[in-house]
Structure formats: structure tokens, C-alpha cells
Amino acid sequence: MSKEEKAISKAYDEGEMAVETPTKEFLSVLAEAGGNTFKKDKRINIRLSGHDLSGIQRKAARKGIPYQTLISGLIHQYVEGDLMEKQ
């Protein structure tokens, strides 16, 4: 737990901070923001080797997701820094 998380936890335990039920309006704003976060609004075309495409399709099938979703997810993870290049 980070220092900030510990401070928040301590404040809550000591009654200095309380949990509030979010309003319907706030939940609506969050839902809209969440929907826009992963909105796929651009198309691209790429060329892959048959071997790579078959491998991607097999892995996607094992995960139970469409192969385009797998490719999109991998690209997103790479862009966000969750997939690292080998040094």
C-alpha cells in the first residue's frame, strides 16, 4: 500500500473521511467517459503473413474472443506501456 493509500485509509478509519453514494448524474458522466475511452472510431488495414494470422486466430479462439479484438487489445497494451520490448 502506498503512502497516499495509507493516509486515505487512516483518515477513513479515524472518521475524517466518509464514503458517499454517487449521484445518478455523476454515474452517468462516468459511464459516458468510460464509453468514450474505448470507443473504436478509426479503421486501419494491415498485411500479415498467413502464418501470423493463423496463430492470432488460434490464440483468439482459445480465449473465446474475435481475433480483431485480440489484435486491438495487444496494440492498446503496447501503447499504454503494458507490453514491453525486449532489451
N, C-alpha and C positions, 0 to 999 in steps of 0.2 A: 504494500500500500504506500502510495506517495505521501509526501508531507502535506500536500494540499488535501488529499483524501482523508488523511488522519485528522486534519484541522476541521474539516466538514463533519466528520463522524463525531468528533469531540463536541463541537457546537450543537449538533443534533442531540447527543446524549445528555448534554447539560441544559437543554431547553432553550438555547439561544437561537435555534433554527427549527423550523417546522416544515413538514411536508404539506403542500397544498394540493387540492384536487384541481387539475387544469380545467379551464373553461372550455365549453364547446367551440367557441371561436378560436381559441389557441390551438386546440386539437385539429381544427380544420386547417389552420395555417400550416401546422406541422405536416399534415397529410399532403397538402398541396406541394410543399417544399420537397417532401420525400418522393412524390411522384415525378417532380421535375428533375430530381437528382439523377435518376437513372433512365431518363427519357432518351430513347434512341431516335434521334432526328436526322442522322446522316447515314448515307449508304456509301459503301466502297466496293470495289471489285478487286480481287487479288487472284493471282495464279499460284497454285500449289502443285507439287508433284502428286501423282496418283497415290504413291506410297504414303506421303504425309496425310493426304485427305482421308485415305482409308484408316490410317492409325487414329486420326482425330475422331472419325465417325465411330470406331470401335470403342474408344475411351468414353465418348459421349453416351453411347448405348449402355455401357456398363454403369454409368452414373444415372441413366434414365433421363437425360436431357437432350435437346436438339444440338447437333454439332455446331450450328451457328452461335448458340448460346454459350457453348464451351469456348469457342474462339473469342467471342466478345468478352467473356469473363477473364480469360487469360490476358487479353490486351489491357483490360481495366486494371487487373492486378499489377501488371508490369508498369503501367503509367503511374499508379499510386505508390510504387516502390515496394510492393509486397513480393514481387518476384525479382530476384537479384541475378545479375550477370556473374558468371564465374570469373574470378580474377586470375 
